Amino acid sequence: MNSNKMFFLFILFFSTLISISSNSWFGCWIGLEINLLSFIPLISYSTNLFSTEASLKYFLIQSIASINFIFSILMKMILMKNFEMNNFISIMINSSLLMKMGSVPFHFWFPNISEGLSWFNNFLLMTWQKITPMILLSYYLNKNFIIIIMTLNTIIGAIGGFNQSSLRKLMTFSSINNLGWMLASILISENLWMFYLIMYSFLISIMCFFFQLLNMFYINQLFISNINYSIKMFLLINFLSLGGLPPFIGFFPKWILINFLLSMHFFIITFIFIMMSLIILFFYIRIIYSSFLFNYINLKWMKIFLKNKNLIFINFLSFLSIMGLILSTLIFL
């Protein structure tokens, strides 16, 4: 089964390269379809009870988005010279790509599907699966539409995570919030977007690796007394880094993006972005406080086997999170 998994992973990565290196819209669409068909076996492979339901939902939603995308492109080709329709077609193409990446207002499938996936598949869905739609979006941006969408993303990503008890849903809403920041960065430049995506992928990979290692899916599993305190400290550091608190590396891309937004006179949008980051930090800190203060007895379903090499790796990653900002600013001196 592992060879199958490797095969589909290879096709998944290869399909993204097909889309982003294609010189026609039709080639981009084919890449998106190959991407969809290679991701579904990866979802179904999971031992989770909800994996079949998740794969079916994912297939239906991505199919609808693909139909919208190809229909919009055909309309664009037919109505090429009709400039009055240009604005409408650009919104349609943008909407289908936003639906593919799970952006607001097409985000309702995203938390539901993430609940049926393993942590590794969640990581793929939150990072790699956003690359193709984002790059295709940058080819045909409707600026005013994207500004509204990115603001809504940050607001709904922050508010949606409030009453969640599932860590997967929490990470999903965090991803929706970060998608708003990514859309803002792609409005400015592709290099800035790439930098933001790499930093976000690094942080989310740490969290997914950590939860996979400890077999954690719900917040109450963090309250168990037999978890090592160094692990709880690691969790605190990386949650704060993901939220974008200044001494940590997660603040670095947000800091650069805020500078750019202010230089472009997006003052109100910058204010909304910062306020929503504070809300996200609030519910991260609430989880951390609970895990430090509450100690349940060891629950039967929690089996934590941490080898020394894993602990060393975890400590190294948390060191990067703390020292990353200092090291990265030293480079520019």
C-alpha positions in Angstrom: 0.0 0.0 0.0 2.9 2.4 0.7 4.1 2.1 -3.0 0.5 3.1 -4.0 0.6 6.0 -1.7 4.0 7.1 -3.1 2.7 6.8 -6.6 -0.4 9.0 -6.0 1.8 11.5 -4.1 4.1 11.8 -7.1 1.1 12.4 -9.4 -0.2 15.0 -7.0 3.1 16.9 -7.0 3.5 16.4 -10.8 -0.1 17.7 -11.6 0.7 20.9 -9.8 3.7 21.4 -12.0 1.6 20.7 -15.1 -0.9 23.4 -14.1 1.6 26.1 -13.2 3.8 25.5 -16.2 1.0 25.3 -18.7 0.6 28.0 -21.4 -3.1 27.6 -21.9 -6.2 27.6 -19.6 -7.1 24.2 -20.9 -3.7 22.8 -19.7 -4.3 24.4 -16.3 -7.7 22.7 -16.1 -6.2 19.3 -17.0 -3.6 19.7 -14.2 -6.3 20.5 -11.7 -8.3 17.4 -12.7 -5.2 15.1 -12.4 -4.6 16.8 -9.0 -8.1 15.9 -7.9 -8.0 12.3 -9.1 -4.6 11.7 -7.3 -5.7 13.3 -4.0 -8.9 11.2 -3.7 -7.1 7.8 -3.3 -4.8 9.4 -0.7 -8.0 10.4 1.3 -9.6 7.0 0.9 -6.4 5.2 2.0 -6.9 6.6 5.5 -8.2 4.3 8.3 -10.5 7.0 9.5 -14.3 6.1 9.5 -15.1 9.4 7.8 -12.5 9.0 5.0 -14.9 7.7 2.4 -17.5 10.4 3.1 -14.7 13.0 3.0 -13.4 11.7 -0.3 -16.9 11.8 -1.9 -17.6 15.3 -0.6 -14.2 16.5 -1.8 -14.8 14.9 -5.3 -18.2 16.6 -5.7 -17.1 20.0 -4.6 -13.9 20.0 -6.7 -15.9 18.7 -9.7 -18.4 21.6 -9.4 -15.5 24.1 -9.1 -13.8 22.5 -12.2 -17.1 22.7 -14.2 -17.4 26.4 -13.3 -13.7 27.0 -14.2 -13.9 25.4 -17.7 -17.3 27.0 -18.3 -15.9 30.5 -17.4 -12.9 29.9 -19.7 -15.2 28.9 -22.6 -17.3 32.0 -22.0 -14.1 34.1 -22.0 -13.1 32.7 -25.3 -16.5 33.2 -26.9 -17.0 36.8 -25.4 -13.4 37.8 -25.9 -14.3 41.2 -27.5 -17.2 42.0 -25.2 -15.5 44.2 -22.5 -18.7 44.7 -20.5 -18.7 41.0 -19.7 -15.0 41.0 -18.8 -15.6 41.9 -15.1 -18.2 39.2 -14.7 -16.1 36.5 -16.3 -13.1 37.4 -14.1 -15.3 37.1 -11.0 -16.5 33.7 -12.2 -13.0 32.4 -12.8 -11.8 33.8 -9.5 -14.8 32.2 -7.7 -14.2 28.8 -9.1 -10.5 28.9 -8.0 -11.5 30.2 -4.6 -13.9 27.3 -4.2 -11.1 24.9 -5.1 -8.8 26.3 -2.3 -11.6 26.5 0.3 -11.8 30.2 0.6 -14.7 32.3 2.0 -17.6 32.3 0.9 -17.0 28.8 -0.5 -15.4 27.5 2.7 -18.1 25.4 4.2 -16.8 22.1 2.8 -13.3 22.6 4.2 -13.9 22.0 8.0 -16.2 19.1 7.3 -13.7 17.3 5.0 -10.7 18.0 7.3 -12.5 16.1 10.0 -12.3 12.9 7.9 -8.6 13.2 7.0 -5.4 12.1 8.7 -2.9 14.8 9.8 -0.7 14.2 6.8 -3.7 14.6 4.4 -4.8 17.7 6.3 -1.3 19.1 5.8 -1.5 18.5 2.1 -5.0 20.1 1.9 -3.9 23.2 3.8 -0.6 23.8 1.9 0.1 22.0 -1.3 -3.5 22.0 -2.6 -3.6 25.8 -2.4 -0.6 26.3 -4.8 -2.3 25.6 -8.1 -5.5 27.7 -7.5 -3.4 30.5 -6.1 -1.0 30.8 -9.1 -4.0 30.5 -11.6 -5.7 33.2 -9.6 -2.7 35.5 -10.0 -3.1 35.2 -13.8 -6.5 36.8 -13.9 -7.1 38.8 -10.7 -10.2 40.9 -10.1 -8.5 43.3 -7.6 -11.6 44.7 -5.9 -13.3 41.3 -5.6 -10.1 39.8 -4.1 -9.8 42.6 -1.6 -13.3 41.9 -0.3 -12.6 38.1 -0.2 -9.3 38.4 1.7 -10.9 40.6 4.3 -13.8 38.1 4.8 -11.2 35.2 5.0 -9.4 36.8 7.9 -12.7 37.6 9.7 -14.4 34.2 9.3 -11.1 32.3 9.9 -10.8 34.0 13.2 -14.4 33.9 14.4 -15.0 30.3 13.1 -12.4 28.8 15.3 -13.9 30.1 18.5 -16.2 27.2 19.6 -14.3 24.3 18.1 -13.3 21.3 20.2 -11.6 19.5 17.3 -8.0 20.3 16.6 -8.4 19.5 12.9 -11.3 22.1 12.5 -9.2 24.6 14.5 -6.3 24.2 12.2 -8.7 24.5 9.2 -10.1 27.8 10.4 -6.5 28.9 11.1 -5.8 28.0 7.5 -8.8 30.0 6.2 -7.4 33.0 8.2 -3.9 32.6 6.7 -5.5 32.3 3.2 -6.7 35.9 3.6 -3.0 36.9 4.3 -1.9 34.8 1.3 -4.4 36.5 -1.0 -3.2 39.9 0.2 0.4 38.8 -0.5 -0.4 37.6 -4.1 -2.0 41.1 -4.8 1.4 42.6 -4.1 3.9 40.1 -5.6 4.3 36.4 -6.3 7.6 36.3 -4.5 6.0 37.6 -1.3 3.2 35.0 -1.7 5.8 32.3 -2.1 7.7 33.4 1.0 4.5 33.5 3.0 3.4 30.1 1.8 6.8 28.5 2.6 6.8 30.0 6.1 3.1 29.0 6.8 3.8 25.5 5.4 6.8 25.1 7.8 4.7 26.1 10.8 1.7 24.0 9.9 3.9 21.0 9.2 5.4 21.3 12.7 1.9 21.3 14.2 0.6 18.4 12.0 3.8 16.4 12.8 3.3 17.0 16.5 -0.4 16.0 16.5 0.4 12.9 14.4 3.1 11.9 16.7 0.9 12.2 19.8 -2.2 10.9 18.1 -4.2 14.0 19.1 -7.4 15.0 17.4 -9.4 16.9 20.2 -8.6 19.7 22.6 -9.3 17.6 25.7 -6.5 15.3 24.8 -4.1 18.1 25.6 -5.2 18.1 29.2 -3.7 14.7 30.1 -1.2 14.7 32.9 1.3 12.2 31.5 2.3 14.5 28.7 5.8 15.7 29.2 5.9 19.5 30.1 8.6 20.1 27.5 6.0 18.9 24.9 3.5 21.4 26.3 6.1 24.1 26.1 6.7 23.1 22.5 3.0 23.3 21.8 2.8 26.8 23.4 5.8 28.1 21.3 4.4 26.8 18.0 0.8 27.9 18.6 2.0 31.4 19.3 4.3 31.3 16.3 1.4 30.2 14.1 -0.7 33.0 15.5 2.0 35.5 14.6 3.3 36.8 17.9 6.4 39.0 17.5 9.3 37.1 19.0 8.5 34.0 16.9 9.2 33.2 13.3 5.5 33.2 12.4 5.5 37.0 12.8 8.2 37.6 10.1 6.0 37.1 7.0 3.1 39.0 8.6 5.4 41.8 9.5 6.7 42.2 5.9 3.1 41.9 4.5 1.8 44.6 7.0 4.7 46.9 5.8 3.6 46.4 2.1 -0.1 46.9 2.9 0.6 50.2 4.8 2.8 51.4 1.9 -0.2 50.8 -0.4 -2.5 52.8 1.9 -4.7 49.8 2.9 -5.0 51.1 6.4 -8.5 49.7 7.3 -7.7 46.3 5.9 -4.4 46.2 7.8 -6.2 47.1 11.0 -8.8 44.3 10.4 -6.0 41.8 9.7 -4.1 42.6 12.9 -7.3 42.5 15.0 -8.3 39.1 13.6 -4.7 37.8 14.4 -5.3 38.9 18.0 -8.6 36.9 18.1 -6.8 33.8 16.8 -4.0 34.3 19.4 -6.7 34.6 22.0 -8.2 31.1 21.3 -4.7 29.6 20.9 -3.7 31.0 24.3 -7.0 29.7 25.8 -6.1 26.2 24.7 -2.6 26.4 26.0 -3.7 27.8 29.4 -6.2 24.9 29.7 -3.5 22.3 28.8 -1.1 23.7 31.4 -3.7 24.2 34.2 -6.0 21.1 33.8 -4.6 17.7 34.4 -6.8 14.7 33.7 -5.7 11.2 34.7 -4.3 9.1 31.9 -7.1 8.2 29.5 -7.2 4.7 27.9 -7.1 5.7 24.3 -4.0 7.9 24.7 -0.9 6.0 23.8 2.1 8.3 23.7 5.3 6.7 22.7 8.0 9.3 22.2 11.4 8.2 21.2 14.4 10.3 22.2 15.2 11.2 18.5 11.6 12.6 18.2 12.1 14.7 21.3 15.4 16.1 19.9 13.6 16.9 16.6 10.8 18.6 18.4 13.2 20.7 20.5 15.1 21.7 17.4 11.9 22.8 15.7 10.8 24.8 18.7 14.3 26.4 18.8 13.8 27.4 15.1 10.4 29.0 16.0 11.9 31.1 18.8 15.2 32.1 17.2 14.0 32.2 13.6 13.0 35.9 13.7 16.3 37.0 15.3 18.3 34.9 12.9 16.4 36.1 9.9 16.7 39.8 10.8 20.5 39.3 11.4 20.8 38.2 7.8 19.5 41.6 6.6 21.9 43.6 8.8 
